[in-house]
Amino acid sequence: MKATALLKLTYLEMFGHDMSWASFNVLEVMSSQKYQQKRVGYLGAVQSFRPDTEVLMLAENLLKKDLSSPVPITIALPLAAIPHVISPPMANSLLSDLLPRLTHSHPAIKKKTIVTLYRLALVYPETLRPAWPKIKERLSDESEDPSVTASIINVVCELGWRRPQDFLPLAPRLFDLLVQGGNNWMAIKIIKLFAVLTPLEPRLVKKLVPPLTSLIKTTPAMSLLYECINGIIQGGILEESEGSVEGNEIAKLCVGKLRSMLTVEGDPNLKYVALLAFAKIVVSHPFLVSQHQDVILECIDDADISIRTRALDLVVDMVNADNLMTIVERLMRQLKNSPLASKSDDPTNDRGVHEGIVPTADSDDEDMEESLQKPERGSDQPPPLPDDYRKSVITRILDMCSRDIYSNVSDFEWFIEILVQLVKQVPTTAKAETEKPGDFGGFQDNADISYRIGYELQNVAVRVKSMRYEATRAAQALILVDQRDSLFPASGNSGYGVLASAAWIVGEYSDMLPNPDDVMSSLLHTSTSQLPAPLLAVYLQAMPKVLARLTSNQQYSWTADRKMTTTLLLARVIHFLEPLATHPSLEVQERAVEFLELLRLASEAASGQAPQNEEETFADAPLLLTQAIPSLFTGLELNPVAPGAQRKVPLPEDLDLDAPINEQLQMLLQQADYDSLLEDDEDESYDHYYKGPRSTAPPSVSAADRLDSQAIQNASYQQSAHEEEYLDPEVAARRRTERRERYKDDPFYIDSDRASGRSTPIHNVIRSNNGEELDVDTIPIMDLNIGNGEGSEMPTSHSAPASKTQNRRPRTPIIIQSDETLGDDEHSNAFATSSRPQLQSRPKKSLLQVDSSGLGSFSLDESRVPSNRLDVEKRSAEEAEMQRAMKEIERLRLEMQRANERIQARAGEDEEGDLVKRKKKKKKKVVAAGDAGDTAEAVGETGEEAQGAVVKKKKKKKVKVEEVGRGEGSAEDEAPIRTKKKKRRQINLKGDDVMQ
């Protein structure tokens, strides 16, 4: 009955119910003599017992008893239960009972014993020292059962990666087992073990190459194939044999096998592990991996998000100057064509997957069997991309392009266009995340990836001087309000982090703006005041710079039209800045107040400057507009500075931060306060600057119409023949139109939209003069002497390009400016990422949720034991010593207590041994009249009279002691004597002297 009840209780415990209260009942069932009941008891112990269970101390003797049983199935029960309940004290106690089981005649017992010893080593590493010689003896025995050998290999493999130097002497035996084969799983463990042994013994590399190559070529097992390739990579065999013939052959063999694993359809697990192996090989052989980029890029569009992520990590490492454009355009096409993932696309939100949906219709309902799951997506439709994956793709694109200061980018116009297109693919972010950074350049601490896009655009504008015009045009396109619908995401507030860098670019390089009037109108738009404070501060800094570009031209005369246009523009800017003078952000408020005062002075100067009349040929504009304001933003050019450059600037010797800058500051402030009291309250200047002009500014549209500006022809910043693959159709069409218009007179420009052989104006002239029948003699001969007089052939449209890259125009060398610093700076490039990531070391494992950190410093070398004691041993020794000290203290305390009790007991006796009456322990006792008479006779010599009622206990003791001292020869009757003997027997409990 107990076994059945325990079996049911164990089943309930699997559902989370506690059964620790039945631990003693579990122990009772474990001690049963019947195997069926004993097995149930051990099952309950495995489920409920823990190292801190109270009855575990009682179960230790039972485990010892069952381990010494002659029946193999009985021995197997404690061997299976010990790993779940073991503790350091129990491990030390059971070790002597486990070691003899290594020589058991039954192979299954030896296997279980080896695994149990490994568990003991995890809990208490010191148990491995006496067990290791016996385990090594079993491994060296060639006649041992293969299953026992496989178990030993498993244990050695788990212990080997912690301290491989202790297992290096086993290399010959392990090599023999690898060559013999026959067990794929044992071969996998041996290969893993050799992967940690080869760095310690480089000679193993040449020894392992032939058997591993043979296994890769011949094995049909994919698991063994992958482990062979992984062992070659992890063991450093590719690096050690790099450059040799064997090394190149085995590298090509591994890459070829991994390609075949990627092409296997229907097995995503093989694709995943193959991508992991590719990611490790690309560190040492990037060229070999890049040759298989076609199958790797196919994995980017896989339906499995984990495979897409691994493929994305791989393409980042294998990118170079040749395949950068191909990889980035492929990723851009994925971002553009894949739909956004919704919450319903997340499998974790589908209740039908986890719980199942049970129809509630009646049995006779015809629609009861209707499918409740959504129809599967067609194979031609790309899978939806979650927001975190989109952000990861954008981050990898920026990392690939900006690596090593744009060393892989050969066409910066193409890169700038990619940055503009990436803005529309930015995932939606929360408003709190958008307002996080206090500086628009701090994209490292921001969740919005658009800040990183803006940073790269700003970095290109600063570093690559030849591309500043293109970068400024891109920034202008992002700033313009009327183009935000086409360049920014349709929903949410994502992408607006790029506006900070765009505003900085249009302000810093305002002289390169194609259309500064539209930029100024966008900066003064009503939606600008609703931007976050850090972004609004950058906008305010850019406004006076663009304004200076519009009003600082000294080549044009100060006409009436120019005066009116300038006055209206200044009025618009002042009207925009006035509400911002009381903005909650101090940064915005400070900049608004400063520029507001400056522009009020400029407006006064523009109004007071007389325009050109009919008699004058030229009138100068106000100097405040043409020289003073522009001089605030011109001077030294801003260059990139290394992060560590500021630390290298030496401090001046005479620098005193505590000294006041102006010693007369307090006097000046007091004088200013005194002068303000004497001023007239009705000051015209005060009314002009603080109350504003009386006349109101007309609408901005009418002012913009009067501005005299010339339209600047827009140029394309993307020359890719395949731009329609990742650009919007309307944007690609506009780019083609602009490009055709720009190169319409270029005889060497080949337009793909025109017919073959008719792309030049010369052909049109000849055709118009000669009709459809072309006269060859009328064709003019052009002799182009370039350089040394050699003619150059004009390319014809019949020669098709060999690849996409050949269709691009040749680029001139571009100078990329590096960071400025003092001396050599090892951290000169803050954003440059390392070209190849390093392999991470294998983290420590914790098998069966056990802290096995003690095995990391445990050594099997006996000579090194005294100098390399484990922390666990030290703690155990300290605890044992503390327990001994506590026991000694307790023993001494008890001895002192007993001695004190003896001293207190003897303190109540006199020197002759007679008891002395103590007042605190007086006790009264009623006795008979006969006893009182006897007592009176006994003490008659003292002259005291017996009252016959109450006798003191002490007096009785004294009388009896005197009676005993006189001897037994008394002339009294025997009856009183017997009564005295009875009293003497009662007194014997209080003192030893009466017994004599």
Protein Blocks (a to p, Z undefined) as FASTA:
>chain_A
ZZmmmmmmmmmmmnopacklmmmmmmmmmmpmbfklmmmmmmmmmmmpcfklfklmmmmm
mmmmmmmpcbfklmmmmmmmmmmmgcfklmmmmmmmmmmmmmpfblklmmmmmmmmmmmm
mmmmmlmmmmmmmmmmmmmpmkbcfklmmmmmmmmmmmmmmmmmlmmmmmmmmmmmmmng
oplklmmmmmmmmmmmmmmmmmlmmmmmmmmmmmmmmpmbfklmmmmmmmmmmnommmmm
goiaklmmmmmmmmmmmmmmmmpghiaklmmmmmmmmmmmmmmmmmlmmmmmmmmmmmmm
pmblklmmmmmmmmmmmgcfklmmmmmmmmmmmmmmpccddfklpmklmmklmnopadfb
dfklmklmpcfbdcdddfklccdddfklmmmmmmmmmmmmmgghhllbmblklmmmmmmm
mmmmpccddfklmmmpmcfklmmlpcblklmmmmmmmmmmmmmmmlmmmmmmmmmmmmpm
klmmmmpcfedjehjlmmmmmmmmmmmmmmlpfblmlmmmmmmpmklmmpcfklmmmmmm
mmmmmmmmmmmcckbccdfklmmmmmmmmmmmmmmmmmmmmgfblklmmmmmmmmmmmmm
mmmmmmmpccddfkbmbdcddfklmmmmmmmmgccddddddfklmmmpccdfklcfkbcf
blklmmmmmmmmmmmmmpcfklfklmmmmnopfbdcddfklmmmmpccdddddddfbfbf
klmmmmcfklmmmmmmmmmmmmmmpmkbccfkbcehiabfklmmmmmmnojbdcfklpcc
ddddehjlpacddddfklccfblklmpccdddddddddddehjafklplklccfbdcddd
dddddehhiafklmmmpcfbfklmmmmccfklmmmmmmmmmmmmmmmmmmmmmmmmmmmm
mmmmmmmpcfkopacddfklgccddddfklmmmmmmmmmmnopacehlaccfklmmmmmm
mmmmnojadcbdfklmmmmmmmmmmmmmmpmklmZZ
